[in-house]
Amino acid sequence: MPPRGKLNGGERTAPLRTCVGCRVRAVKSDLLRLVVVEGVITLDLRGQLHGRGASLHPSLSCLELAERRRAFPRAFRTGGTLDAARVRSYLEGFAGRLNRNVM
């Protein structure tokens, strides 16, 4: 059973996950779920893809930390290098949308 934590200001609990980049624990809904499909790291936005998952904050800095630390092969328990280009392009677009909404 995964550890559960209390949400701020209430009695409800939510599942916690650890970001593979910065290693900070956060509520599952604040993180992106990633899975490996044929050697490529893929976003699992609906949480329905099969396989071992890893969690990541939706920021390029956490992705870069995970790549620098070589955390993806450990998190997915695979050998060799994994392609994170899809995740990088998604996060770059995500950051662009956030910047446009702020201005």
N, C-alpha and C positions, 0 to 999 in steps of 0.2 A: 504494500500500500504506500503510495507516495506521500511525503510529508505535506501537511496542510497548514496554512497560516491564516491568521485573522486579517480581514480587510479593515481599513481605517474607518472608525465611526460606526461599527455594527457588530453583530454577533455572527454574521455569516462567515463561512470559511471558503477559501478558494485554493485550488492546487497551485503549488509553487514549482518553478523550474529554474535551472541555472543557465545563464547565457554562456555559450562556449567561448565567447570572445573575452568579455570582461570578468567572467566568473561571479557575477552578482546575481543573487536569487531575486526573482520577481514573480508576480502573478502570471500564470500561464497565458492569460488573454493579452498581456503587454508584450509578449514575445512572438516571433515568427517560428513556425515549426518547419524544419528542413529534413528531407530524406534524400537518399541516394538512389537514382534510377539510372542504371547502366553506366556507372562511373561519373555521373553528373549530379551535382548537388541541386536539388529542385525544391522550390517553395511548396509547402503543403498548406495552402490558405484555408482549406475546408477541414483539415485534420482527418482526411479519409484515406490517404495513401498508405500502402502497406510498407512495412520495414521499420527498422530502427530509426528513431527520430532524434533530432538535436534542436535545441532552442537558441535563438539569437535575437538580441535587441534589433529593432529596425533602424540601425544606423551604420554608416560606412565605417566608423571608427571601430565598432565591435567586430565587423567583418574583417577588417585589416588586422586587428589583434588576433583573431582566430587563425588567420592565414599565417601570420608571423610566428605564432606559437605552435603551428602545425597541429591544431586541435581537432580539425575535422576527421582525419584518419582514426584518431583515438576515439572520438565521440561515436563514429559510425562503425568502429571495430573492423576497418578495412585496411589493406596494405596499399602502398603507393600513393600517388597524388590524385586529388579529386578536382574536377573543374567547377569553380564557383562563379563562372561568368554570368550565368542566369541570375543568380542572387545579387551580384554586383550591379547589373543593369537595372534590376527591379529597385534596389535601394537608391541608386542615382536618380531614377525617375520619381521615387517616393520623396526624396529630399527636394527635388525640383518642385513638386506639387506643394509641399509644405511651405517653401519659400514664397511661392506665388500667392498662397492664401494668407500669409502673414502681412504682406505689403498692401 
